Each structure stands twice: as C-alpha cells, then as structure tokens.
Amino acid sequence: MMPHISCSLPCLSFFVLVIVVFGVCGQHALPKMMNIVDFGAIGDHKTLNTVPIQQAILVALMNDMDVYVPRGVFVTGQVELFSGVHIMLDQGAELYASDDPKQYACLPSITTDTGPCDYPLIFANNAEDVGMYGGGCINGGANDPPGHLVASYNATEQFITPLQFPFPNCTGYSCKPKLVVFKNTRHIILKGITLKNSALWTTTLAQASDVLIDNCTIYGDRRWPNNDGVDIMSSSNIIIKDSNISTGDDSIAIITHTSYACNNISVYDSRLASSSAAIKLAAYEENASGLVSNLRFDNIYVNDTNRGICIDPRWGSGSIMNVSFSNMYISTRYFSSPWWGSAEPIYATSMSMSENQTWRGDVKNFHFENITIMSEAGVILYAEDRPLTNFTFKNISLHIHQFSNISRPSHDYRPAPPPAIYYAPTDGIFIQYATNITLEDVTIRYLPPKQSFWGVCLNITSDVKNLNKEGLTCLAA
C-alpha cells in the first residue's frame, strides 16, 4: 500500500506526467533506478535541486525502484524518503544542504532537547525499508567552505558558534538543520556512504528499529557543537559496524527520551573520535522512562577524544543496564571548557540535572573487559541519589600521562546543579556511592613526568559497598 503523500498542485501535475510518459501500468520497460538528472537535477554546486530529487523519489516509490545520484554536487533542500525507496549515491556524488531556511519544514521531534521541531535535510517518517548506499556523500555544509554557517569563532577555546536559522518553533541551539532523520521507521540501511558537516545532529534515529549502519564515514568539524555522529533515541535492534565517526560533539549517543525502550544495540569494528564523548548513554527528559539495555560495544578504537565512555543520565525514571564494553583502545585528552568533560576515559554517573529535573532510575550491570587506556585523567564512578550497581572491570590497563597543552584536573558533572565543575586531583579510579564493584586484573600506571595534581590510584568514599579487588596493580611515576 502506498503511503499517503501530501503535495502541491505542481507535484500532482507531475504525477500525471509520469504516469503518461513512463507507463506505470507496465506498457513500457523502466530503468532499474531513477536518475535524478533525468528529472532536471544539475550537479553544479549552484542549482537548487529539491524538486527534481523529490520527484525522482516519488516516481521510484510508484515503480518499486531506487533513486540514483550520479557524480556531481547537487544542492538540495529537504526531501522525504518513502517506504521501499533507497538512494544510491555513486562515487563522487554529493547532496549538499541548501542554506535557504525556506527549504526546510518542521518534522515534530520526540524530544525537547532540540525543541519541538526537527528540520532535517533528508528524512523518513512512518516508513519501512529505506536507506542510502553507495560511495557518495551527504554534506550539511557546516564550515564547508570555511566560514559557511559560522557566526563566530573563539580561537582560544577553539570553539565555533554556528549561525542560527530563522526557523519557527525552534529553541536555542536547535535552530539549524539536522542532516538525516529516521522517525518511527524500521528496516533502515546506511552502507558505504559519507555523512559530513552537519549543522546539527548528523544521523538521528527516533523510535526506529532494525537499523544497519555499515562501512560509513561520519564526520564534522571538531570545533562545531551539537554535530553528533549518530543519535539513537528510543530505538532498538541496531548495528553499527566497520565505520569511522569523528565529530565535535558525541560520536554515538544512545538516549532515552520517552517510554519506548532503547535496546539490542551493537557497535563493533569501528573508530571513534570526539571533542565531547565517543560513546554516550543518557536520559535527558521528564518522560524518559524507557529501558536502555542489552548494549554491546566490541573492538572499538577511540582516539583523540575528550571523554571515551560516558554514562550520564540526568532526568527521567528508566534504567540503563546490561551493557558491555570489550576489546577497546581509548585515548583521551583535555579539550577546552565549552566541552563537557575532563579527559575521563570511562565516566559513569547517576545524578539529577536540577532540583526540578531529577533522575530516578538505575544504572547497573556494566562489564568492561580487555581495554587499554592512554589518558590525561582517570576513571570516575559517581552517584548521588541511587548507587551505581554491579560494575565489573577485567583486564584493564590504564596509563595516565599529561600530553596536551591544557591542564584541567577537575570533576565535571555537567549538566548538574552548581558547582558542576570543581577541582579534584587526578585519581586512577574514583568511586562514590556504588555497590558490587569488581576490579580484576586492573593495572594503573602513572607515566613520568610526575604532575603536582596527580592523586591516588584508587580513591573510594565510605558509601561504596562490596568492592572486590582481584589483582589491582598501581605503578607510580
């Protein structure tokens, strides 16, 4: 059954033309793909191609075909994918986001985090069997060319302030287009493509399921805030594999915003880098009651990153549980103060954002195994109202070494009530309010030269219960 499509009169006229010319009833043979050039698209990096690209998608929908984007830079505004339609981006093909705000319409968001509306470049809503593949790319244009969509730049902090689009129904930093959004959609594939330079979140999965992201490259300017690589919100049954993600904000963020579960997610054989967190698990919504569970991260290389693994629910009542991290290399360093974090390779917290925005859920059943770390900071496990429970660290090698030009020994709990950041020595492992913690074959080595702000290998508070140490080695500088 064809999904309902709302279009203007020109669009309906085009439908009539397509039926006549292409013989939808089977009178003429159709090509295997709908080439956007055949609908008038011009890949000169100047011509606006929103209409021909959307027309190609509609005809592909009617004829059970994919859409073909050939070599060239095709400027486009917002387009929608429908069930059964995939876009094949050939080598050298690029869809480049228009900077005309009129080219974007509101797609209601499931989160208040980025306002009531999303304004995506490419999206699917209430669809199935969709995606993009090939060797081409989708370019959001953020700082590409240099200065594009940039309001200002702080050279000291190495931090870009983006331009805001005059969109209606947007708040704060959300007044920019997201690159790709799949909402209430299942059976999604992204394979072999590059997604880059998004002004806001790059790939958003909102209440989506059965997703494969395979052999993709996702990157954005490391100085650009909120250009997350993959945001998984209240979505399940997802695989990310053989991919490279390098962004300013979180590389992969798995966040519950609703009562929908966020589970059965695997990430493996991939490389991540971020000025914020490489992997984030969180809850930031009053209605975030959905369970986040059964997550597996294996054979992940995290390099040149602020935070490696970040667990930081702040608002809601669900639980984050049954999560494993294995066979990883993590290298973290200090970045500048606008970015949350202080170079923690593993950072797990359970606390509230504010007096009115409270976290009432559990963080439990985490397993870390075969992880090598080179970091400017140590591991932090910190909880306030409800303890972190059942954390196991096995065969962990943590090397602490000052190797950047920035020194900020602190605990950074943003977003949190003040003081959200305060000075603290760099301990190997700091634990507050936790129960059932196992450290098995854990080595902590402070590398020379010794720093004045280095603390102790293991710093635990009196409210830590059932700490099991089975081979903890500390090697001082």
Summary of the structure (lengths in Angstrom):
residues: 477
radius of gyration: 23.6
end to end distance: 67.9
largest distance: 80.8
contacts: 1765
relative contact order: 0.07
helix: 8%
strand: 50%
